[in-house]
Amino acid sequence: MGGRAFQKGPDSGEIFDHHAVQYEYAKDVRVFSECRQIPFCWQSVSEYAIGSKGLCDVSGMKITGETPWRYRGKEGESNDGWQLEHYPLLAAIREDKPYNEAEYGAKSTLTAIMGRMATYSGVPIEWEAAMNSQIDLMPERFDFEANPKVLPGPDGLYPFAMPGKTKAV
């Protein structure tokens, strides 16, 4: 699900301001992702995994439930997850060792794109359909002067997706 509750004027572009996506994986695993970009609302960026024996606050790096756990970090090290993920990269650079997370980044990016495709179209999107999609949002050339694919109409408003009408893939 997704839509535009706040984004209405010429400065709003073509984006939705809220999304709610359910991802389904093998072995009946489901991941739920929700977000919104609405002023004066709760501005949480967080991830949670819920299992039969507890809850994992991924952002807060702690588990509550049957086997509680909390990341404590090392002396002098940040407890911020976004900072922690940079330590191995920086160590590899300093030690001149290979470090490649391109595949994780590519799969994460496609997962997010699939969520946008699903909310904009209003229909489920399979991985292979997303991989083979012919939707092209790239500018004609990479240049600061290049126009994006979607431009505002004569009224100054951008066209935006309509679930149930917008093409899925």
DSSP file (Angstrom, degrees, kcal/mol; ACC not computed):
  #  RESIDUE AA STRUCTURE BP1 BP2  ACC     N-H-->O    O-->H-N    N-H-->O    O-->H-N    TCO  KAPPA ALPHA  PHI   PSI    X-CA   Y-CA   Z-CA
    1    1 A M              0   0    0      0, 0.0    19,-2.9     0, 0.0     2,-0.3   0.000 360.0 360.0 360.0 154.5    0.0    0.0    0.0
    2    2 A G  E     +A   19   0A   0     17,-0.3     2,-0.3   117,-0.3    17,-0.2  -0.956 360.0 148.6-177.2 167.9    1.1    3.6   -0.5
    3    3 A G  E     -A   18   0A   0     15,-1.8    14,-2.2    -2,-0.3    15,-1.4  -0.979  46.1 -78.2 179.1-166.0   -0.1    7.0   -1.4
    4    4 A R        +     0   0    0     -2,-0.3    12,-0.1    12,-0.2    -2,-0.0  -0.897  44.3 152.1-126.8  97.6    0.0   10.7   -1.1
    5    5 A A  S    S+     0   0    0     -2,-0.5    -1,-0.1     3,-0.0    33,-0.0   0.797  86.7  12.9 -92.6 -34.3   -1.6   12.1    2.0
    6    6 A F  S    S+     0   0    0     31,-0.1     2,-0.8     1,-0.1     3,-0.3   0.766 103.2  88.6-110.6 -41.1    0.5   15.2    2.3
    7    7 A Q        +     0   0    0      1,-0.2    10,-0.1    30,-0.1    -1,-0.1  -0.487  48.9 126.6 -68.1 103.5    2.4   15.6   -0.9
    8    8 A K        +     0   0    0     -2,-0.8    -1,-0.2    -3,-0.0    -2,-0.0   0.639  43.9  74.2-131.4 -28.4    0.0   17.7   -3.1
    9    9 A G  S >  S-     0   0    0     -3,-0.3     3,-2.0   148,-0.1   149,-0.3  -0.141  92.2 -86.2 -93.7-176.3    1.7   20.8   -4.5
   10   10 A P  G >  S+     0   0    0      0, 0.0     3,-0.6     0, 0.0    -1,-0.1   0.742 124.4  56.9 -60.2 -25.2    4.1   21.7   -7.3
   11   11 A D  G 3  S+     0   0    0      1,-0.2   146,-0.1   146,-0.0    -4,-0.0   0.440  88.8  79.6 -85.3   1.2    7.1   21.1   -4.9
   12   12 A S  G X  S-     0   0    0     -3,-2.0     3,-0.7     1,-0.2    -1,-0.2   0.623  76.7-161.9 -87.4 -13.4    6.0   17.5   -4.2
   13   13 A G  T <   -     0   0    0     -3,-0.6   145,-0.3    -4,-0.3    -1,-0.2  -0.305  47.8 -55.4  65.7-151.5    7.3   15.9   -7.3
   14   14 A E  T 3  S+     0   0    0    136,-0.1   147,-0.6   143,-0.1    -1,-0.2   0.348  96.7 115.5-108.2   4.1    6.0   12.5   -8.3
   15   15 A I    <   -     0   0    0     -3,-0.7     2,-0.2   145,-0.1    -8,-0.0  -0.329  62.9-122.3 -82.5 156.7    6.7   10.5   -5.1
   16   16 A F        -     0   0    0      1,-0.1   -12,-0.2    -2,-0.1     3,-0.1  -0.587  13.0-146.1 -81.1 155.1    4.4    8.9   -2.6
   17   17 A D  S    S+     0   0    0    -14,-2.2    20,-3.2    -2,-0.2     2,-0.3   0.448  79.5  33.4-105.0  -1.2    4.7   10.1    1.0
   18   18 A H  E     +AB   3  36A   0    -15,-1.4   -15,-1.8    18,-0.3     2,-0.3  -0.984  60.2 179.6-152.0 146.3    3.9    6.8    2.6
   19   19 A H  E     -AB   2  35A   0     16,-2.4    16,-2.3    -2,-0.3     2,-0.3  -0.987   9.0-173.2-140.6 146.3    4.5    3.1    1.8
   20   20 A A  E     + B   0  34A   0    -19,-2.9     2,-0.4    -2,-0.3    14,-0.2  -0.923  18.5 177.6-141.2 117.3    3.6   -0.2    3.5
   21   21 A V  E     - B   0  33A   0     12,-3.2    12,-2.8    -2,-0.3     2,-0.5  -0.950  21.3-155.9-127.3 138.8    5.1   -3.3    1.9
   22   22 A Q  E     - B   0  32A   0     -2,-0.4     2,-0.4    10,-0.2    10,-0.2  -0.970  14.6-161.4-111.1 119.5    5.0   -7.0    2.9
   23   23 A Y  E     - B   0  31A   0      8,-3.5     8,-2.4    -2,-0.5     2,-0.5  -0.841   3.7-155.0 -99.1 136.1    7.9   -9.1    1.4
   24   24 A E  E     + B   0  30A   0     -2,-0.4     6,-0.2     6,-0.2     2,-0.2  -0.956  16.5 177.3-115.5 127.6    7.5  -12.8    1.3
   25   25 A Y  E >>  - B   0  29A   0      4,-3.4     3,-0.6    -2,-0.5     4,-0.5  -0.609  39.3 -63.6-118.0 177.2   10.5  -15.1    1.3
   26   26 A A  G >4 S+     0   0    0      1,-0.2     3,-1.3    -2,-0.2    -1,-0.2  -0.129 115.6  31.6 -57.9 158.9   11.2  -18.8    1.3
   27   27 A K  G 34 S-     0   0    0      1,-0.2    -1,-0.2     2,-0.0    -2,-0.0   0.771 131.8 -71.0  59.7  29.9   10.1  -20.9    4.2
   28   28 A D  G <4 S+     0   0    0     -3,-0.6     2,-0.4     1,-0.2    -1,-0.2   0.748  85.1 159.2  63.7  26.7    7.1  -18.6    4.8
   29   29 A V  E <<  -B   25   0A   0     -3,-1.3    -4,-3.4    -4,-0.5     2,-0.4  -0.673  19.6-167.4 -81.7 133.2    9.3  -15.8    6.1
   30   30 A R  E     -B   24   0A   0     -2,-0.4     2,-0.4    -6,-0.2    -6,-0.2  -0.973   9.5-167.2-125.2 138.1    7.6  -12.4    5.9
   31   31 A V  E     -B   23   0A   0     -8,-2.4    -8,-3.5    -2,-0.4     2,-0.4  -0.985   8.5-155.6-123.2 133.2    9.2   -9.0    6.3
   32   32 A F  E     -B   22   0A   0     -2,-0.4     2,-0.4    16,-0.3    16,-0.3  -0.913  10.1-175.0-111.5 134.2    7.1   -5.8    6.7
   33   33 A S  E     +B   21   0A   0    -12,-2.8   -12,-3.2    -2,-0.4     2,-0.4  -0.993   5.4 173.1-132.1 127.3    8.4   -2.4    5.8
   34   34 A E  E     +B   20   0A   0     -2,-0.4     2,-0.3   -14,-0.2   -14,-0.2  -0.980   4.6 161.5-131.4 145.4    6.6    0.9    6.4
   35   35 A C  E     -B   19   0A   0    -16,-2.3   -16,-2.4    -2,-0.4     2,-0.3  -0.988  12.1-170.7-155.2 159.8    7.8    4.4    5.9
   36   36 A R  E     -B   18   0A   0     -2,-0.3     2,-0.3   -18,-0.2   -18,-0.3  -0.990  17.6-157.1-151.9 153.8    6.4    7.9    5.6
   37   37 A Q        +     0   0    0    -20,-3.2   -31,-0.1    -2,-0.3   -30,-0.1  -0.685  45.1 136.1-128.3  74.4    7.7   11.4    4.7
   38   38 A I    >   -     0   0    0     -2,-0.3     3,-1.2     4,-0.2    -2,-0.0  -0.986  54.0-116.6-128.7 122.5    5.1   13.6    6.3
   39   39 A P  T 3  S+     0   0    0      0, 0.0     3,-0.1     0, 0.0    -2,-0.0  -0.179  95.3  20.1 -57.3 148.5    6.0   16.8    8.3
   40   40 A F  T 3  S+     0   0    0      1,-0.3     2,-0.2     3,-0.0     3,-0.0   0.633 100.9 113.2  68.2  18.0    5.2   16.9   12.0
   41   41 A C  S <  S-     0   0    0     -3,-1.2    -1,-0.3     1,-0.1     2,-0.1  -0.713  83.9 -71.5-111.0 166.7    4.8   13.1   12.2
   42   42 A W        -     0   0    0     -2,-0.2     2,-0.7     1,-0.1    -4,-0.2  -0.375  44.4-152.9 -56.7 127.5    6.9   10.6   14.1
   43   43 A Q        +     0   0    0     -2,-0.1     2,-0.4    -6,-0.1    -1,-0.1  -0.588  31.5 156.9-108.6  67.6   10.2   10.4   12.2
   44   44 A S        -     0   0    0     -2,-0.7     2,-0.5     2,-0.0    -2,-0.0  -0.792  25.4-172.8 -96.5 133.1   11.4    6.8   13.0
   45   45 A V        +     0   0    0     -2,-0.4     2,-0.3   -10,-0.1   -10,-0.1  -0.949  38.3 135.3-117.8 106.1   13.8    4.9   10.9
   46   46 A S        -     0   0    0     -2,-0.5     2,-0.4    13,-0.0    -2,-0.0  -0.985  41.6-149.1-153.9 156.9   13.8    1.4   12.4
   47   47 A E        -     0   0    0     -2,-0.3    11,-1.5   -14,-0.1    12,-1.1  -0.991  14.6-175.6-132.8 139.9   13.7   -2.2   11.6
   48   48 A Y  E     -C   57   0B   0     -2,-0.4     2,-0.4   -16,-0.3   -16,-0.3  -0.988  13.1-158.7-135.3 144.5   12.3   -5.1   13.7
   49   49 A A  E     -C   56   0B   0      7,-2.3     7,-3.3    -2,-0.4     2,-0.5  -0.995  13.6-160.9-120.2 128.5   12.2   -8.8   13.3
   50   50 A I  E     +C   55   0B   0     -2,-0.4     2,-0.2     5,-0.2     5,-0.2  -0.939  16.0 169.1-114.6 126.8    9.5  -10.7   15.2
   51   51 A G  E >   -C   54   0B   0      3,-2.9     3,-0.8    -2,-0.5    -2,-0.0  -0.680  50.7 -93.3-125.6-179.0    9.8  -14.4   15.9
   52   52 A S  T 3  S+     0   0    0      1,-0.2     3,-0.1    -2,-0.2    -2,-0.0   0.658 123.6  39.7 -71.3 -14.7    8.0  -17.0   18.1
   53   53 A K  T 3  S-     0   0    0      1,-0.2    13,-2.7    12,-0.1    14,-0.4   0.331 124.6 -41.0-118.5   7.0   10.5  -16.5   20.9
   54   54 A G  E <   -CD  51  65B   0     -3,-0.8    -3,-2.9    11,-0.2     2,-0.4  -0.980  58.0 -78.8 161.9-172.9   11.1  -12.7   20.9
   55   55 A L  E     -CD  50  64B   0      9,-2.3     9,-2.7    -2,-0.3     2,-0.6  -0.976  25.8-153.2-126.4 135.3   11.6   -9.4   19.1
   56   56 A C  E     -CD  49  63B   0     -7,-3.3    -7,-2.3    -2,-0.4     2,-1.1  -0.946   3.4-157.3-110.8 118.9   14.8   -8.1   17.6
   57   57 A D  E  >> -CD  48  62B   0      5,-2.8     5,-1.6    -2,-0.6     4,-1.0  -0.808  13.0-173.3 -90.1  96.1   15.2   -4.3   17.4
   58   58 A V  T >45S+     0   0    0    -11,-1.5     3,-0.5    -2,-1.1    -1,-0.2   0.910  81.3  47.8 -62.0 -44.4   17.7   -4.3   14.5
   59   59 A S  T 345S+     0   0    0    -12,-1.1    22,-0.5     1,-0.2    -1,-0.2   0.891 117.5  41.7 -63.9 -40.1   18.3   -0.6   14.7
   60   60 A G  T 345S-     0   0    0    -13,-0.3    -1,-0.2     2,-0.1    -2,-0.2   0.496 105.4-132.2 -86.2  -3.6   18.7   -0.7   18.5
   61   61 A M  T <<5 +     0   0    0     -4,-1.0    10,-2.9    -3,-0.5     2,-0.3   0.922  63.9 115.8  51.9  54.3   20.8   -3.9   18.3
   62   62 A K  E   < -DE  57  70B   0     -5,-1.6    -5,-2.8     8,-0.2     2,-0.4  -0.993  51.3-149.1-148.8 154.6   18.9   -5.7   21.0
   63   63 A I  E     -DE  56  69B   0      6,-3.3     6,-2.0    -2,-0.3     2,-0.3  -0.980  11.4-168.8-123.3 133.9   16.7   -8.8   21.4
   64   64 A T  E     +D   55   0B   0     -9,-2.7    -9,-2.3    -2,-0.4     2,-0.4  -0.897  48.4  49.6-117.2 153.2   13.9   -9.1   24.0
   65   65 A G  E    S-D   54   0B   0     -2,-0.3   -11,-0.2   -11,-0.2    -2,-0.1  -0.952 107.2  -4.6 126.7-145.5   12.1  -12.3   24.8
   66   66 A E  S    S+     0   0    0    -13,-2.7    -1,-0.2    -2,-0.4   -12,-0.1   0.845 139.4  25.3 -59.5 -39.9   13.3  -15.8   25.7
   67   67 A T  S    S-     0   0    0    -14,-0.4    -1,-0.3    -3,-0.2   -14,-0.0  -0.719  85.6-159.5-126.3  80.7   17.0  -15.1   25.1
   68   68 A P        +     0   0    0      0, 0.0     2,-0.3     0, 0.0    -4,-0.2  -0.247  17.4 168.3 -64.6 148.9   17.6  -11.4   25.7
   69   69 A W  E     -E   63   0B   0     -6,-2.0    -6,-3.3     2,-0.0     2,-0.3  -0.984  16.6-169.2-156.5 149.9   20.7   -9.8   24.2
   70   70 A R  E     -E   62   0B   0     -2,-0.3     2,-0.4    -8,-0.3    -8,-0.2  -0.981  29.5-117.6-145.5 134.6   22.1   -6.4   23.6
   71   71 A Y        +     0   0    0    -10,-2.9    -2,-0.0    -2,-0.3     8,-0.0  -0.560  29.7 179.6 -69.2 126.7   25.0   -5.3   21.5
   72   72 A R        -     0   0    0     -2,-0.4    -1,-0.2     1,-0.1   -11,-0.0   0.658  24.8-150.5-103.4 -21.3   27.5   -3.6   23.9
   73   73 A G        -     0   0    0      6,-0.1     2,-0.3     2,-0.1    -1,-0.1  -0.086  23.7 -68.6  78.2 178.0   30.3   -2.7   21.5
   74   74 A K    >   -     0   0    0      4,-0.2     3,-2.4     1,-0.1     2,-0.1  -0.697  62.5 -75.6-105.3 160.2   34.0   -2.4   22.1
   75   75 A E  T 3  S+     0   0    0      1,-0.3     3,-0.1    -2,-0.3    -1,-0.1  -0.332 120.5   7.0 -53.7 126.0   35.8    0.2   24.1
   76   76 A G  T 3  S+     0   0    0      1,-0.3     2,-0.3    -2,-0.1    -1,-0.3   0.515 104.6 119.9  78.3   5.2   35.9    3.4   22.1
   77   77 A E    <   -     0   0    0     -3,-2.4    -1,-0.3     1,-0.1     7,-0.0  -0.801  66.8-110.1-105.4 145.6   33.6    2.1   19.4
   78   78 A S        -     0   0    0     -2,-0.3    -4,-0.2     1,-0.1    -1,-0.1  -0.322   9.7-150.4 -66.5 150.9   30.3    3.5   18.4
   79   79 A N        +     0   0    0     -6,-0.1     2,-0.6     4,-0.0    -1,-0.1   0.230  63.8 115.5-101.5  10.0   27.1    1.6   19.2
   80   80 A D    >>  -     0   0    0      1,-0.2     4,-2.8     2,-0.0     3,-0.5  -0.721  61.6-147.6 -83.8 120.1   25.4    3.2   16.2
   81   81 A G  H 3> S+     0   0    0     -2,-0.6     4,-1.8   -22,-0.5    -1,-0.2   0.852  97.3  53.6 -57.4 -38.7   24.6    0.5   13.6
   82   82 A W  H 34 S+     0   0    0      1,-0.2     4,-0.3     2,-0.2    -1,-0.3   0.856 113.4  43.5 -67.7 -32.9   25.1    2.7   10.6
   83   83 A Q  H X> S+     0   0    0     -3,-0.5     3,-1.7     1,-0.2     4,-0.7   0.897 108.8  58.3 -74.8 -41.4   28.6    3.6   11.9
   84   84 A L  H >< S+     0   0    0     -4,-2.8     3,-1.0     1,-0.3    -2,-0.2   0.855  97.9  59.7 -57.5 -36.8   29.4    0.0   12.8
   85   85 A E  T 3< S+     0   0    0     -4,-1.8     4,-0.5     1,-0.2    -1,-0.3   0.684 100.7  57.4 -69.0 -13.7   28.9   -1.2    9.3
   86   86 A H  T <> S+     0   0    0     -3,-1.7     4,-2.7    -4,-0.3    -1,-0.2   0.703  86.8  77.9 -86.1 -20.6   31.6    1.2    8.1
   87   87 A Y  H <X S+     0   0    0     -3,-1.0     4,-2.6    -4,-0.7     5,-0.2   0.919  93.7  47.3 -58.7 -47.6   34.3   -0.2   10.4
   88   88 A P  H  > S+     0   0    0      0, 0.0     4,-2.3     0, 0.0    -1,-0.2   0.902 113.4  49.8 -62.2 -37.9   35.0   -3.3    8.2
   89   89 A L  H  > S+     0   0    0     -4,-0.5     4,-2.1     2,-0.2    -2,-0.2   0.946 112.7  45.8 -63.0 -48.3   35.2   -1.2    5.1
   90   90 A L  H  X S+     0   0    0     -4,-2.7     4,-2.5     1,-0.2    -1,-0.2   0.884 112.0  51.8 -64.0 -38.3   37.6    1.3    6.7
   91   91 A A  H  X S+     0   0    0     -4,-2.6     4,-2.4    -5,-0.2    -1,-0.2   0.913 109.1  50.7 -64.4 -41.5   39.7   -1.5    8.0
   92   92 A A  H  <>S+     0   0    0     -4,-2.3     5,-2.6    -5,-0.2     4,-0.5   0.894 110.8  49.1 -63.2 -39.5   39.9   -3.1    4.6
   93   93 A I  H ><5S+     0   0    0     -4,-2.1     3,-0.9     3,-0.2    -2,-0.2   0.941 113.3  46.0 -64.1 -46.9   41.0    0.2    3.1
   94   94 A R  H 3<5S+     0   0    0     -4,-2.5    -2,-0.2     1,-0.2    -1,-0.2   0.861 118.7  41.7 -64.5 -35.3   43.7    0.7    5.7
   95   95 A E  T 3<5S-     0   0    0     -4,-2.4    -1,-0.2    -5,-0.2    -2,-0.2   0.368 108.4-123.3 -94.2   4.3   45.0   -2.9    5.4
   96   96 A D  T < 5 +     0   0    0     -3,-0.9    -3,-0.2    -4,-0.5    -4,-0.1   0.905  62.8 143.1  53.7  47.2   44.7   -2.9    1.5
   97   97 A K      < -     0   0    0     -5,-2.6    -1,-0.2    -6,-0.1    -2,-0.1  -0.848  56.8 -98.1-113.8 151.6   42.4   -5.9    1.6
   98   98 A P        +     0   0    0      0, 0.0     2,-0.3     0, 0.0    -1,-0.0  -0.396  40.2 175.0 -67.9 145.5   39.5   -6.6   -0.7
   99   99 A Y        +     0   0    0     -2,-0.1     2,-0.5    -7,-0.0    -2,-0.0  -0.867   2.9 171.5-152.1 114.0   36.0   -5.8    0.6
  100  100 A N        +     0   0    0     -2,-0.3     3,-0.1     1,-0.1     4,-0.1  -0.950  20.0 157.3-136.4 114.2   33.0   -6.1   -1.6
  101  101 A E     >  +     0   0    0     -2,-0.5     4,-2.5     1,-0.1     5,-0.2   0.000  41.3 119.9-117.4  25.5   29.4   -5.8   -0.6
  102  102 A A  H  > S+     0   0    0      1,-0.2     4,-2.8     2,-0.2     5,-0.2   0.885  72.9  52.1 -60.2 -41.2   28.1   -5.0   -4.1
  103  103 A E  H  > S+     0   0    0      2,-0.2     4,-2.6     1,-0.2     5,-0.2   0.923 110.5  48.0 -64.3 -43.0   25.8   -8.0   -4.3
  104  104 A Y  H  > S+     0   0    0      1,-0.2     4,-2.5     2,-0.2     5,-0.2   0.926 113.8  48.3 -60.7 -43.4   24.2   -7.2   -0.9
  105  105 A G  H  X S+     0   0    0     -4,-2.5     4,-2.3     2,-0.2    -2,-0.2   0.904 111.8  48.5 -63.3 -42.1   23.8   -3.6   -2.1
  106  106 A A  H  X S+     0   0    0     -4,-2.8     4,-2.4     2,-0.2    -2,-0.2   0.920 113.9  45.8 -65.5 -43.9   22.3   -4.6   -5.4
  107  107 A K  H  X S+     0   0    0     -4,-2.6     4,-2.1     2,-0.2    -2,-0.2   0.887 113.3  49.7 -67.7 -38.4   19.8   -7.0   -3.8
  108  108 A S  H  X S+     0   0    0     -4,-2.5     4,-2.1    -5,-0.2    -2,-0.2   0.911 111.2  49.9 -64.3 -41.9   18.8   -4.5   -1.2
  109  109 A T  H  X S+     0   0    0     -4,-2.3     4,-2.5     1,-0.2    -2,-0.2   0.926 111.0  47.8 -64.1 -45.0   18.3   -1.9   -3.9
  110  110 A L  H  X S+     0   0    0     -4,-2.4     4,-2.8     1,-0.2    -1,-0.2   0.878 108.6  55.9 -65.0 -35.2   16.1   -4.2   -6.0
  111  111 A T  H  X S+     0   0    0     -4,-2.1     4,-1.8     2,-0.2    -1,-0.2   0.930 110.1  45.0 -60.2 -45.0   14.1   -5.1   -2.9
  112  112 A A  H  X S+     0   0    0     -4,-2.1     4,-2.1     2,-0.2    -2,-0.2   0.906 112.0  51.9 -65.0 -41.3   13.4   -1.4   -2.3
  113  113 A I  H  X S+     0   0    0     -4,-2.5     4,-2.9     1,-0.2    -2,-0.2   0.902 107.2  53.4 -62.1 -40.7   12.5   -0.9   -5.9
  114  114 A M  H  X S+     0   0    0     -4,-2.8     4,-2.6     1,-0.2    -1,-0.2   0.896 106.7  52.7 -60.7 -40.0   10.1   -3.9   -5.8
  115  115 A G  H  X S+     0   0    0     -4,-1.8     4,-2.5     2,-0.2    -1,-0.2   0.919 110.8  46.5 -61.5 -43.4    8.4   -2.2   -2.8
  116  116 A R  H  X S+     0   0    0     -4,-2.1     4,-2.9     2,-0.2     5,-0.3   0.922 111.6  51.8 -63.9 -43.7    8.0    1.0   -4.8
  117  117 A M  H  X S+     0   0    0     -4,-2.9     4,-2.0     1,-0.2     6,-0.3   0.909 112.2  46.7 -58.8 -42.4    6.7   -1.0   -7.8
  118  118 A A  H  X S+     0   0    0     -4,-2.6     4,-2.8     2,-0.2     5,-0.4   0.918 115.1  44.2 -68.4 -43.9    4.1   -2.7   -5.6
  119  119 A T  H  < S+     0   0    0     -4,-2.5  -117,-0.3     1,-0.2    -2,-0.2   0.902 115.6  47.7 -70.4 -38.1    2.9    0.4   -3.9
  120  120 A Y  H  < S+     0   0    0     -4,-2.9    46,-0.4    -5,-0.2    45,-0.3   0.872 123.8  31.9 -69.4 -35.3    2.7    2.4   -7.1
  121  121 A S  H  < S-     0   0    0     -4,-2.0    43,-3.2    -5,-0.3    -2,-0.2   0.772  96.0-133.5 -93.1 -28.6    0.9   -0.3   -9.0
  122  122 A G  S  < S+     0   0    0     -4,-2.8    -3,-0.2     1,-0.3    -4,-0.1   0.624  70.9 102.3  82.9  13.6   -1.1   -1.9   -6.2
  123  123 A V  S    S-     0   0    0     -5,-0.4    -1,-0.3    -6,-0.3    -2,-0.2  -0.920  80.0 -93.9-128.2 155.3   -0.2   -5.4   -7.3
  124  124 A P        -     0   0    0      0, 0.0     2,-0.5     0, 0.0    44,-0.0  -0.357  37.0-150.4 -63.4 145.8    2.3   -8.0   -6.0
  125  125 A I        -     0   0    0    -11,-0.0     2,-0.2    -2,-0.0    -7,-0.1  -0.984   2.3-148.0-122.5 126.1    5.7   -8.0   -7.7
  126  126 A E     >  -     0   0    0     -2,-0.5     4,-2.2     1,-0.1     5,-0.2  -0.630  25.5-116.0 -89.1 152.4    7.8  -11.2   -8.1
  127  127 A W  H  > S+     0   0    0     -2,-0.2     4,-2.6     1,-0.2     5,-0.2   0.912 114.9  48.9 -52.8 -50.0   11.6  -10.9   -8.1
  128  128 A E  H  > S+     0   0    0      1,-0.2     4,-1.9     2,-0.2    -1,-0.2   0.870 108.9  53.0 -63.0 -37.6   12.0  -12.2  -11.7
  129  129 A A  H  4 S+     0   0    0      2,-0.2    -1,-0.2     1,-0.2     4,-0.2   0.907 111.2  46.6 -64.2 -40.7    9.3   -9.7  -12.9
  130  130 A A  H >< S+     0   0    0     -4,-2.2     3,-1.1     1,-0.2    -2,-0.2   0.914 111.0  52.0 -66.3 -42.1   11.2   -6.9  -11.3
  131  131 A M  H 3< S+     0   0    0     -4,-2.6    -1,-0.2     1,-0.3    -2,-0.2   0.843 116.4  40.3 -61.9 -33.1   14.5   -8.1  -12.7
  132  132 A N  T 3< S+     0   0    0     -4,-1.9    -1,-0.3    -5,-0.2    -2,-0.2   0.288  86.1 135.4-100.1   9.2   13.0   -8.2  -16.2
  133  133 A S    <   -     0   0    0     -3,-1.1    -3,-0.1    -4,-0.2    36,-0.0  -0.246  45.6-155.3 -60.7 144.1   11.0   -5.0  -16.0
  134  134 A Q        +     0   0    0     35,-1.7     2,-0.2     2,-0.0    -1,-0.1   0.348  53.7 124.7 -99.7   3.5   11.2   -2.7  -18.9
  135  135 A I        -     0   0    0     34,-0.8     2,-0.5     1,-0.0    -2,-0.0  -0.487  43.9-165.5 -65.4 130.1   10.4    0.4  -16.8
  136  136 A D        +     0   0    0     -2,-0.2    -2,-0.0     1,-0.1    -1,-0.0  -0.948  24.4 164.1-126.2 109.7   13.2    2.9  -17.4
  137  137 A L        +     0   0    0     -2,-0.5    12,-0.5     2,-0.0    13,-0.2   0.322  41.9 117.3-104.1   5.6   13.5    5.9  -15.0
  138  138 A M        -     0   0    0     10,-0.1    -2,-0.0     1,-0.1     4,-0.0  -0.446  69.2-112.7 -76.2 145.2   17.0    6.8  -16.1
  139  139 A P        -     0   0    0      0, 0.0    -1,-0.1     0, 0.0     3,-0.1  -0.323  31.1-108.3 -67.7 162.1   17.7   10.2  -17.6
  140  140 A E  S    S+     0   0    0      7,-0.5     2,-0.3     1,-0.2    -2,-0.1   0.830 100.9   5.0 -62.1 -31.7   18.8   10.2  -21.3
  141  141 A R  S    S-     0   0    0      6,-0.2     2,-1.1     2,-0.1    -1,-0.2  -0.983  79.3-109.0-149.0 156.5   22.3   11.1  -20.2
  142  142 A F        +     0   0    0     -2,-0.3     2,-0.3    -3,-0.1    -4,-0.0  -0.771  68.9 121.1 -91.1 101.1   24.1   11.6  -16.9
  143  143 A D  S >  S-     0   0    0     -2,-1.1     3,-1.7     1,-0.0    -2,-0.1  -0.970  70.6-121.5-160.4 141.1   24.6   15.3  -16.7
  144  144 A F  T 3  S+     0   0    0     -2,-0.3    -1,-0.0     1,-0.3    -2,-0.0   0.734 116.8  52.1 -62.4 -19.7   23.6   18.0  -14.3
  145  145 A E  T 3  S+     0   0    0      2,-0.1    -1,-0.3    -3,-0.0     2,-0.1   0.534  86.2 110.1 -91.6  -8.0   21.7   19.7  -17.1
  146  146 A A    <   -     0   0    0     -3,-1.7    -3,-0.0    -5,-0.1    -4,-0.0  -0.410  68.1-124.7 -71.9 142.9   19.8   16.5  -18.2
  147  147 A N        -     0   0    0     -2,-0.1    -7,-0.5     1,-0.1    -6,-0.2  -0.600  23.4-116.0 -82.7 146.3   16.1   16.4  -17.5
  148  148 A P        -     0   0    0      0, 0.0   -10,-0.1     0, 0.0    -1,-0.1  -0.304  30.1-107.0 -71.1 167.8   14.5   13.6  -15.5
  149  149 A K  S    S+     0   0    0    -12,-0.5     2,-0.5     1,-0.1   -11,-0.1   0.876 106.8  54.9 -64.4 -37.7   12.1   11.3  -17.3
  150  150 A V        +     0   0    0    -13,-0.2    -1,-0.1     8,-0.0  -136,-0.1  -0.871  69.1 176.0-105.7 126.2    9.1   12.7  -15.5
  151  151 A L        -     0   0    0     -2,-0.5     6,-0.1    -4,-0.1    -2,-0.0  -0.861  35.9 -92.4-122.7 157.3    8.5   16.5  -15.7
  152  152 A P        -     0   0    0      0, 0.0     6,-0.3     0, 0.0     5,-0.1  -0.318  40.8-119.7 -67.7 153.6    5.7   18.7  -14.3
  153  153 A G    >   -     0   0    0      4,-3.0     3,-2.3     1,-0.1     5,-0.0  -0.126  43.2 -79.8 -79.2-176.3    2.7   19.4  -16.5
  154  154 A P  T 3  S+     0   0    0      0, 0.0    -1,-0.1     0, 0.0     0, 0.0   0.760 131.7  58.9 -58.8 -25.8    1.6   22.9  -17.6
  155  155 A D  T 3  S-     0   0    0      2,-0.2     3,-0.1     1,-0.0    -2,-0.0   0.469 118.2-112.1 -82.7  -0.8   -0.1   23.4  -14.2
  156  156 A G  S <  S+     0   0    0     -3,-2.3     2,-0.3     1,-0.3    -1,-0.0   0.385  79.8 122.5  86.8  -3.5    3.3   22.8  -12.5
  157  157 A L        -     0   0    0     -5,-0.1    -4,-3.0  -146,-0.1    -1,-0.3  -0.729  59.2-129.9 -96.5 141.2    2.2   19.5  -11.0
  158  158 A Y        -     0   0    0   -145,-0.3     2,-0.2    -2,-0.3  -146,-0.0  -0.617  24.0-115.1 -82.6 143.8    4.0   16.2  -11.6
  159  159 A P        -     0   0    0      0, 0.0     2,-0.3     0, 0.0    -1,-0.1  -0.529  40.0-165.8 -69.7 149.1    2.0   13.2  -12.7
  160  160 A F        -     0   0    0     -2,-0.2  -145,-0.1     1,-0.0  -146,-0.1  -0.929  24.5 -80.6-138.2 163.9    2.1   10.5  -10.0
  161  161 A A        -     0   0    0   -147,-0.6   -40,-0.1    -2,-0.3    -1,-0.0  -0.213  31.0-157.4 -63.8 148.5    1.3    6.8   -9.7
  162  162 A M    >>  -     0   0    0    -42,-0.2     3,-2.8  -159,-0.0     4,-2.6  -0.931  22.1-127.4-127.6 104.6   -2.2    5.6   -9.2
  163  163 A P  T 34 S+     0   0    0      0, 0.0   -41,-0.3     0, 0.0   -42,-0.2  -0.243  98.4  26.2 -52.8 136.6   -2.5    2.1   -7.7
  164  164 A G  T 34 S+     0   0    0    -43,-3.2   -42,-0.1     2,-0.3   -43,-0.1   0.157 128.3  47.9  92.5 -17.7   -4.7   -0.1   -9.8
  165  165 A K  T <4 S+     0   0    0     -3,-2.8     2,-0.1   -45,-0.3   -44,-0.1   0.659  86.2  90.7-119.9 -36.2   -3.8    2.0  -12.9
  166  166 A T  S  < S-     0   0    0     -4,-2.6    -2,-0.3   -46,-0.4    -5,-0.0  -0.433  87.0-103.4 -70.3 137.2    0.0    2.4  -12.9
  167  167 A K        -     0   0    0     -2,-0.1    -1,-0.1     1,-0.1    -2,-0.1  -0.329  26.0-148.7 -59.2 135.1    1.9   -0.3  -14.8
  168  168 A A              0   0    0    -47,-0.1    -1,-0.1     1,-0.1   -47,-0.1   0.951 360.0 360.0 -75.2 -51.4    3.5   -2.8  -12.4
  169  169 A V              0   0    0    -48,-0.1   -35,-1.7   -37,-0.0   -34,-0.8   0.367 360.0 360.0-134.2 360.0    6.6   -3.8  -14.3
